[in-house]
Each structure stands twice: as structure tokens, then as C-alpha cells.
Amino acid sequence: MTRDDIFTSVRSPNPLEETMERIVGAIKARLLSPGDRLPAERELAVQLGVSRSTLRVALQNLVQAGWLEVRRGRSGGAFVARWPVMPGPRRLPEVLTRHREGLPALLDYRRAIESAAAAFAAERASGAEIAELETLTGAIDGREHEFEAYRAGDARFHIGIARAAHSPRLLEAVTEIQAAMTEVLDAIIYHSVQVLGHSTEYHWRILDAIRTHNSEAARQSMLDHIMATENVIYGLVPELLAKRGCVEQAKS
């Protein structure tokens, strides 16, 4: 995945805040790893469509927040300092409860966006992109006990599908979703190794549909995968499901 895929133009009326969100979002979505160097200041400002002074303040704020570190010298620059700290299993109820207000709407958005991305990827993915998805899936298969490595591979697989859809807006949306759901997905990954095994099976199913250019199968397989994740979340915090049911009942 190229850096052009990661950093797209900022469109917010608050460019400083969105610049920070874009950079942190890329880190939360595991598109960037600890030790990775950000593009040079001039290049990154052009990619994000912001002034160098805005970018400079954003970088300073992210250094203070512990997301980035600055190294001096010829090979210096701004480097990723860390990934998000994964909450342990004891924090699972706390994490899911904290996100319960906005989570049902985000999950609905995820269903629509990621299923569409999978369908387009089945129609448009190049051989190289399919090979990359195979590599990503193979890298997590059998590593369900290695939670941090699995989460990174999982996030990159979903964003890799969006990249293969060849739709910049979809790629931006999927990256946004992965960043927004980081804490929730980081928490539920501890729930069951068996659940992660099923997740890997879904990845192979989605990949098979993309490989055979079956867009409807890719869309449905991705939707099944996402809804299986939802079932885990709603099983852990049943009041979220009750809340969604009340909304749907009120609309009927």
C-alpha cells in the first residue's frame, strides 16, 4: 500500500484537527507501524492539502500526545512511536459500554461501506492486489493467538480490499471505519481464539470471491463477516442490540 493511499486531501473546515485525525487514523488502522517514517513535511503537506504551518502544528501536537517522535539528522524526520495500546480482556465491558451510543450507527455504516468495497474489489482488483490480499490472509492464518499481529493483519486486509476497489472515497471511508472502531475491535479480539479462526475463514471466503471476480459473493461474504463480528459485540453488550431493536421497531 502506497503512502498516496494513506494520506488524502483534507476537506474539513478545521484543517488542523482533521490533519491530526488523518495521521492518527492511519496509525490506529495499522497502515503505519511503529518506526515508520512519515513523508517529508513538504510532501505530506501537499498530500493532505494543508499548509506547512498547519502540518507543523499537527505534528507537534501528535509528538506531545505520544503518537509520533522526531529524530534529528540526515535520516531524521517524524516517525510513528507506537500503535494504540490494546485493552486487555478485563476492559472489554468498559470499552463496549463507552462506545454504545455511537456504535450501532457505525456498524450500520460499516455494513454498507465495506460490503460495497468488496463487491467493487471483485470487479476491479488487479492480479498484484489479489496477491497482496492472499499474503495478508496467509500471514494471519494460524496466528489467532498472537493478538496484536492478528489485529494489524486484519485491519490491513479490510483496507487492502478498499484499495482494490479503486475508489478513493471508499478507501477513505474504510480507513475511517477501521480507525473509529479500533478500540472496540482491539478489545473483542481477546474474546475467543475460536472466533478469530472463524474470522480467518471469512477472509479466505471473501478473497476467493474477489479472486474469481464474483462481486455478489464478495459483497455477501463481507456482509456475513461483518455481521458475525456484530453478533460478538451484541452478545457481549446486549443493551446495544435492544437499543437497535427499539429504533427499528419505531421506524416500522
C-alpha positions in Angstrom: 0.0 0.0 0.0 1.5 3.3 -1.0 1.6 6.5 1.1 -0.6 8.2 -1.5 -3.3 5.7 -0.5 -2.9 6.6 3.2 -2.8 10.4 3.1 -5.5 12.0 1.1 -6.6 15.6 0.9 -8.2 17.2 3.9 -11.7 18.7 3.3 -12.7 19.8 6.8 -13.3 23.5 7.8 -10.9 22.7 10.7 -7.8 21.5 8.8 -5.6 21.2 11.9 -8.0 18.8 13.6 -8.6 16.7 10.5 -4.8 16.6 9.7 -4.2 15.1 13.2 -7.2 12.7 12.8 -5.8 11.5 9.4 -2.4 10.8 10.8 -3.6 9.1 14.0 -6.3 7.3 11.9 -3.6 5.7 9.7 -1.7 4.6 12.9 -4.9 3.2 14.6 -5.8 1.4 11.4 -2.3 -0.2 11.4 -1.5 1.3 7.9 1.6 2.6 9.6 3.7 0.7 12.1 6.0 1.8 15.0 9.2 3.0 13.5 7.7 4.0 10.1 8.8 7.4 8.9 6.2 9.9 7.7 6.7 11.5 4.3 8.8 14.6 4.3 7.0 17.7 5.6 6.7 19.4 2.2 5.4 16.2 0.5 3.0 15.4 3.3 1.5 18.9 3.3 0.9 18.5 -0.4 -0.8 15.1 0.0 -3.0 16.4 2.8 -3.7 19.7 1.0 -2.8 21.8 4.1 -0.2 24.5 4.7 3.2 23.5 6.1 2.5 25.7 9.2 -0.8 23.7 9.9 1.0 20.4 9.4 3.9 21.5 11.6 1.5 22.3 14.5 -0.3 19.0 13.9 2.9 17.0 14.1 4.0 18.9 17.3 0.7 18.0 18.9 1.0 14.4 17.9 4.5 14.2 19.3 3.2 15.6 22.6 0.4 13.0 22.6 2.9 10.2 22.2 1.9 9.1 18.7 5.0 10.4 16.9 8.6 11.0 17.7 11.0 13.4 15.9 14.5 12.3 15.0 17.2 14.7 14.0 19.9 14.4 11.4 20.2 13.4 7.8 17.9 10.4 8.2 15.6 12.2 10.6 12.0 13.2 10.4 8.7 12.3 12.1 8.4 8.6 13.0 5.5 6.6 14.3 6.1 6.0 18.0 3.5 3.4 18.8 0.3 1.6 17.9 -2.7 2.0 20.2 -2.4 0.2 23.5 -4.7 -2.8 23.2 -7.2 -3.1 26.0 -7.0 -6.4 27.9 -10.0 -8.7 28.2 -10.9 -7.2 31.6 -11.5 -3.8 30.0 -13.9 -5.3 27.4 -17.2 -4.3 29.1 -15.8 -0.8 29.8 -14.8 -0.3 26.2 -18.0 -1.5 24.7 -20.1 0.4 27.1 -18.2 3.6 26.4 -18.9 3.2 22.7 -22.5 2.1 23.0 -24.1 5.4 21.9 -22.5 5.7 18.5 -21.6 2.1 17.8 -24.9 0.9 16.3 -24.8 3.6 13.7 -21.1 3.0 13.0 -21.9 -0.7 12.5 -24.6 0.1 10.0 -22.2 2.4 8.1 -19.7 -0.4 8.1 -22.1 -2.9 6.6 -22.9 -0.5 3.7 -19.4 0.7 3.0 -17.3 -2.5 3.4 -19.7 -4.8 1.5 -19.7 -2.3 -1.4 -15.9 -2.1 -1.3 -15.7 -5.9 -1.5 -18.1 -6.0 -4.5 -16.1 -3.4 -6.4 -12.8 -5.1 -5.5 -14.1 -8.3 -7.1 -14.8 -6.4 -10.3 -11.6 -4.2 -10.3 -8.8 -5.8 -8.4 -5.6 -6.3 -10.2 -3.5 -9.5 -10.0 -1.0 -7.8 -7.8 -3.7 -6.6 -5.4 -5.2 -10.0 -5.2 -1.7 -11.4 -4.5 -1.3 -8.8 -1.7 -4.6 -9.9 -0.1 -3.5 -13.5 -0.3 -0.3 -12.6 1.5 -2.2 -10.6 4.2 -4.6 -13.5 4.8 -1.9 -16.1 4.8 0.0 -14.0 7.4 -2.8 -14.2 9.9 -3.9 -17.7 9.3 -2.8 -19.8 12.3 -1.7 -16.7 14.3 -5.0 -16.3 16.1 -3.1 -16.5 19.4 -0.9 -13.5 18.5 -3.5 -10.8 19.1 -1.6 -7.7 18.2 -0.2 -9.2 14.9 -3.6 -10.6 14.1 -5.3 -7.2 14.6 -2.8 -5.5 12.3 -3.2 -8.1 9.6 -7.0 -8.0 9.9 -7.1 -4.2 9.6 -4.8 -4.2 6.6 -6.9 -6.9 4.9 -10.0 -4.8 5.1 -8.3 -1.7 3.9 -6.5 -3.7 1.2 -9.9 -4.6 -0.2 -10.9 -1.0 -0.2 -7.7 -0.1 -2.1 -8.5 -2.9 -4.6 -12.0 -1.3 -5.2 -10.2 1.6 -6.9 -12.5 4.2 -5.3 -10.6 6.9 -3.2 -13.8 7.8 -1.3 -14.4 4.2 -0.3 -10.8 3.8 0.7 -11.0 6.9 2.9 -14.3 5.6 4.4 -13.0 2.2 5.2 -9.9 3.7 6.8 -12.1 6.0 8.8 -14.2 3.0 10.0 -11.2 0.9 11.0 -9.8 3.9 12.9 -13.1 4.7 14.6 -13.6 1.0 15.6 -10.0 0.5 16.7 -10.7 0.3 20.5 -13.7 -2.0 20.1 -12.0 -4.4 17.6 -8.9 -4.4 19.8 -11.0 -5.4 22.8 -13.1 -8.1 21.3 -10.1 -9.8 19.7 -9.4 -11.2 23.1 -12.9 -12.7 23.4 -12.2 -16.1 21.7 -9.4 -17.6 19.6 -12.2 -19.7 18.0 -14.0 -16.6 16.9 -10.7 -15.4 15.3 -10.4 -18.7 13.5 -13.9 -18.1 12.0 -12.8 -14.6 11.1 -9.9 -16.0 9.1 -12.2 -18.4 7.3 -14.4 -15.4 6.3 -11.3 -13.7 5.0 -10.5 -16.7 2.7 -14.1 -16.8 1.6 -14.1 -13.1 0.7 -10.7 -13.5 -1.1 -12.0 -16.5 -3.1 -14.9 -14.4 -4.3 -12.6 -11.5 -5.3 -10.2 -13.9 -7.0 -13.0 -15.3 -9.1 -14.4 -11.8 -9.8 -17.8 -12.8 -8.2 -18.9 -9.4 -7.0 -22.2 -10.6 -5.4 -20.4 -13.4 -3.5 -17.8 -10.9 -2.3 -20.4 -8.5 -1.1 -22.4 -11.2 0.7 -19.3 -12.8 2.2 -18.1 -9.4 3.6 -21.6 -8.7 4.9 -21.6 -12.1 6.6 -18.2 -11.4 8.1 -19.2 -8.0 9.5 -22.5 -9.3 10.9 -20.6 -12.2 12.6 -18.5 -9.5 14.3 -21.6 -7.6 15.2 -23.1 -10.7 16.8 -20.0 -11.0 19.1 -20.3 -7.3 20.1 -24.1 -7.5 20.7 -23.6 -10.8 22.6 -21.2 -9.0 25.0 -23.3 -5.9 25.4 -27.0 -7.0 24.8 -28.3 -3.5 25.5 -26.8 -2.3 22.2 -29.0 -4.9 20.4 -32.0 -3.8 22.4 -31.4 -0.2 21.5 -31.1 -1.0 17.8 -34.3 -3.1 18.0 -36.2 -0.2 19.6 -35.1 2.1 16.8 -36.0 -0.4 14.1 -39.4 -1.0 15.7 -40.1 2.7 16.0 -39.4 3.1 12.2 -41.7 0.2 11.2 
